[in-house]
Amino acid sequence: MNSDILVSNYLQIDDFLTREDKKRLLNYVFAEEAEFVPTSTSTDETNYRRSSVLYSFPDFAELMSDRIYSSLSTIFNKLELPTFESSHIEAQLTAHNEGNYYKVHNDNGSSGTATRELTYVYYFYREPKSFLGGELVIYDSKIENGYYTNAESFKTIEPRNNSIVFFQSRYMHEVLPVNCPSRSFQDSRFTINGWIHR
């Protein structure tokens, strides 16, 4: 591999929530279907991101934050990162259904997102799984003109049920298109995704 390429590390932890908590979360999401709204991006670019999102879900956002805070030392250790005091953990709840995707981007490239240090994506869905695709692709990095850009090499991460992925927010990444033949909301690829702020 080219010595100028910076390898992007990630950590995937299985069985992140208890089976009971995951079941409660799915039931909650199904009940809140009408509250989901189309996603947008901070740059308002069209045809860049297609999914639906729920911004307010206090009980489960708190549950996720608590679980992440209790795992922080393991996360820093496994990713070989220096520890830092997290000011807060941000969360959104996302549903990807037929044809939904998110093109290549990073999560801290604007002044409003600059304190995002680590990105996390928690996957959950109804079983048997009724969609294909929706993998997370994390690109290795290279530095061009003082900016991180994506290299051609990458890792593809399967959205395993009840698993969570952590990686540095500056990494370029994308969500591959989802194929959900039923188009039923309940068959979506669901995530709680968000950011650990410095």
C-alpha positions as CSV (number, residue, x, y, z in Angstrom):
1,M,0.0,0.0,0.0
2,N,1.2,3.5,-0.8
3,S,3.0,5.0,2.2
4,D,1.0,8.2,1.9
5,I,-2.2,6.3,2.6
6,L,-3.5,6.6,6.1
7,V,-5.4,3.5,7.0
8,S,-8.8,4.1,8.5
9,N,-9.5,2.0,11.6
10,Y,-13.0,1.1,12.8
11,L,-14.4,-0.9,15.7
12,Q,-17.6,-3.0,15.4
13,I,-19.1,-4.3,18.7
14,D,-21.9,-7.0,18.5
15,D,-24.8,-7.3,20.9
16,F,-24.5,-3.7,22.0
17,L,-27.9,-3.4,23.5
18,T,-29.7,-6.1,25.5
19,R,-32.2,-8.1,23.5
20,E,-35.0,-6.5,25.5
21,D,-33.8,-2.9,24.9
22,K,-33.5,-3.7,21.1
23,K,-37.0,-5.1,21.0
24,R,-38.4,-2.0,22.9
25,L,-36.5,0.3,20.4
26,L,-38.0,-1.5,17.3
27,N,-41.5,-1.3,18.8
28,Y,-40.9,2.4,19.5
29,V,-39.7,3.1,16.0
30,F,-42.7,1.3,14.4
31,A,-45.1,3.4,16.6
32,E,-43.3,6.7,15.6
33,E,-43.3,6.1,11.8
34,A,-45.4,9.2,11.1
35,E,-42.8,11.4,12.9
36,F,-39.9,10.5,10.5
37,V,-39.0,13.3,8.0
38,P,-36.8,13.3,4.9
39,T,-33.1,13.8,5.6
40,S,-31.0,16.7,4.4
41,T,-27.3,17.6,4.5
42,S,-25.6,20.6,6.0
43,T,-24.7,21.7,2.5
44,D,-28.3,21.2,1.2
45,E,-27.0,19.4,-1.8
46,T,-29.6,17.5,-3.8
47,N,-29.4,13.7,-4.6
48,Y,-26.7,13.3,-2.0
49,R,-28.6,11.6,0.8
50,R,-31.9,9.8,0.8
51,S,-33.4,8.4,4.0
52,S,-35.8,9.5,6.7
53,V,-34.9,10.6,10.2
54,L,-36.3,11.1,13.7
55,Y,-34.5,13.9,15.6
56,S,-36.2,13.6,19.0
57,F,-36.3,10.3,20.8
58,P,-35.1,11.2,24.3
59,D,-35.3,7.9,26.2
60,F,-33.4,5.9,23.6
61,A,-30.9,8.7,22.9
62,E,-30.1,8.7,26.6
63,L,-29.8,4.9,26.7
64,M,-27.4,5.0,23.7
65,S,-25.3,7.8,25.3
66,D,-25.1,5.9,28.6
67,R,-23.9,2.7,26.8
68,I,-21.4,4.6,24.7
69,Y,-20.0,6.5,27.8
70,S,-19.5,3.3,29.6
71,S,-17.6,1.8,26.6
72,L,-15.4,4.9,25.9
73,S,-12.2,3.5,27.3
74,T,-12.6,0.3,25.3
75,I,-13.3,2.3,22.1
76,F,-10.3,4.6,22.5
77,N,-8.1,1.6,23.3
78,K,-9.2,-0.5,20.3
79,L,-9.0,2.4,17.9
80,E,-5.6,3.3,19.4
81,L,-6.7,6.9,20.0
82,P,-5.7,9.3,22.8
83,T,-8.5,9.7,25.2
84,F,-10.4,13.0,25.5
85,E,-13.2,14.4,27.6
86,S,-16.4,14.2,25.6
87,S,-18.6,17.4,25.9
88,H,-21.7,15.6,24.6
89,I,-23.0,12.8,22.4
90,E,-25.3,13.7,19.5
91,A,-27.9,11.2,18.2
92,Q,-30.4,10.8,15.3
93,L,-32.5,7.9,14.4
94,T,-32.5,7.0,10.7
95,A,-34.5,4.7,8.4
96,H,-33.1,3.6,5.0
97,N,-35.7,2.0,2.7
98,E,-35.8,1.1,-1.0
99,G,-33.2,3.0,-3.0
100,N,-32.0,5.0,0.0
101,Y,-28.3,5.9,0.3
102,Y,-25.8,8.5,1.5
103,K,-22.9,9.5,-0.9
104,V,-19.3,10.0,0.1
105,H,-18.9,12.5,2.9
106,N,-17.2,13.1,6.2
107,D,-19.0,14.2,9.4
108,N,-16.9,17.1,10.7
109,G,-16.1,19.2,7.6
110,S,-18.0,22.3,8.5
111,S,-17.6,24.9,11.3
112,G,-20.9,23.7,12.8
113,T,-19.6,20.1,13.0
114,A,-15.9,20.6,13.7
115,T,-16.1,19.3,17.3
116,R,-17.3,15.9,16.2
117,E,-14.4,13.5,16.9
118,L,-15.9,10.0,16.6
119,T,-18.9,8.8,14.6
120,Y,-21.0,5.9,15.6
121,V,-23.6,3.9,13.8
122,Y,-25.8,1.4,15.7
123,Y,-27.8,-1.0,13.4
124,F,-31.1,-2.6,14.2
125,Y,-33.8,-4.2,12.1
126,R,-36.7,-6.7,12.2
127,E,-35.8,-10.3,11.6
128,P,-35.9,-12.1,9.3
129,K,-33.9,-9.3,7.5
130,S,-36.0,-7.9,4.6
131,F,-33.4,-5.7,2.8
132,L,-30.1,-6.0,1.0
133,G,-27.3,-3.5,0.7
134,G,-26.9,-0.5,3.0
135,E,-23.3,-1.4,3.8
136,L,-21.1,1.3,5.3
137,V,-18.0,2.0,3.3
138,I,-15.1,3.7,5.1
139,Y,-12.3,5.0,2.9
140,D,-8.7,5.2,3.8
141,S,-7.3,8.7,3.8
142,K,-4.6,10.8,2.2
143,I,-3.8,14.4,2.8
144,E,-4.0,16.8,-0.2
145,N,-3.3,20.5,0.2
146,G,-3.7,20.2,4.0
147,Y,-7.1,18.4,3.7
148,Y,-8.1,14.8,4.3
149,T,-9.5,13.2,1.2
150,N,-10.5,9.7,0.5
151,A,-8.0,7.2,-1.0
152,E,-9.1,4.5,-3.4
153,S,-8.7,1.8,-0.8
154,F,-11.7,1.2,1.6
155,K,-13.4,-1.2,4.0
156,T,-17.0,-2.4,3.7
157,I,-18.9,-3.0,6.9
158,E,-22.0,-5.2,7.0
159,P,-24.9,-3.7,9.0
160,R,-25.2,-6.5,11.5
161,N,-28.3,-6.4,13.7
162,N,-27.7,-5.0,17.2
163,S,-24.1,-4.0,16.4
164,I,-22.4,-0.6,16.6
165,V,-19.5,0.8,14.6
166,F,-17.2,3.5,15.7
167,F,-14.7,5.5,13.5
168,Q,-13.1,8.9,13.4
169,S,-15.5,11.6,12.0
170,R,-13.0,13.0,9.6
171,Y,-12.9,9.7,7.6
172,M,-14.7,9.8,4.2
173,H,-17.5,7.3,4.2
174,E,-20.8,6.4,2.4
175,V,-23.9,4.2,2.8
176,L,-24.5,2.0,-0.2
177,P,-28.0,1.9,-1.7
178,V,-30.6,-0.2,0.1
179,N,-32.8,-2.7,-1.7
180,C,-36.0,-3.3,0.3
181,P,-38.5,-5.0,-2.1
182,S,-41.5,-4.7,0.2
183,R,-41.0,-0.9,0.7
184,S,-42.6,-1.4,4.1
185,F,-41.2,1.0,6.7
186,Q,-41.0,-1.8,9.2
187,D,-38.6,-3.7,6.9
188,S,-36.1,-0.7,6.8
189,R,-32.5,-0.7,7.8
190,F,-32.6,1.4,11.0
191,T,-29.8,3.1,12.8
192,I,-29.2,5.3,15.7
193,N,-26.2,7.2,14.4
194,G,-24.4,10.2,15.9
195,W,-21.2,11.8,17.1
196,I,-19.0,11.9,20.2
197,H,-18.0,15.6,20.5
198,R,-14.7,16.7,21.9
